[in-house]
């Protein structure tokens, strides 16, 4: 009788264990997957950093609350060198920097990641800043501009994200104002993907250098990524000359993405230089 009772307990205990494993296996796998994602170093996952944990530009998941969503995003709140900023262009110190764009004609791919339209390329586009090479990883757009100049926001802003071999990040920001749109930029807008997560390949190649202004005069300062996890140590180059975009194109982007600009952050003890 006792043997039968003991066997019954073992059987029910085993059955309960199997049931719990089946019930919680997906959650365990999810936790492991997130752990592996979090361990990826930032210099290998620039494009995916903003997809780690859901965040938004509005409401309880908006910029004012990014630092409270997870400890990984605490820099968004506690950091001292955050981007974007308001650039007061008067009375800045001057510095001679050598900025050279080594962009070429490239096949492009667009993806709507839910926060912006991000564009990647297959060619070896890069920039040289003071004889250090930074490869172009991707570029994307914000509406309105995140950076302000003399207190003014622009209708849109383009960020070109680069990295050197050591993993240092360089972001080149280009302001976009309303006007007659450049044909190269118009080609990009013709293929804006409306579906989140679906990549669109261009049927034509685009000369990226032709999208940018000829004038390479720029502001420079030390800042951060403007999306979670808001990692600092990012070198910012802000071209002083804007490019043109049509009002219709701004409306098209807004209809797909919506407003996606982080508010300006305190400058603190940082210095801005004009180059």
Secondary structure, 3 states (H helix, E strand, C coil): CHHHHHHHHHHHHHHHHHHHHHHHHHHHHHHHHHHHHHHCCHHHCHHHHHHCCCCCCCHHHCHHHHHHHCHHHCHHHHCCCCCCCEECCCCCEECCCCEEEECCEEEEEEEECCCCEEEEECCCCEEEECCEEEEEEEEEEECCCCCEECCECCCEEEEEEEECCCCCEEEEEEEEEECCCCHHHHHHHCCCCCCECCEEEEEEEEEHHHHCCCCCCEEEEEEECCCCCCCEEEEEEEECCCEEECHHHHHHHHHHCCCCCCCCCCCCCCCCEEC
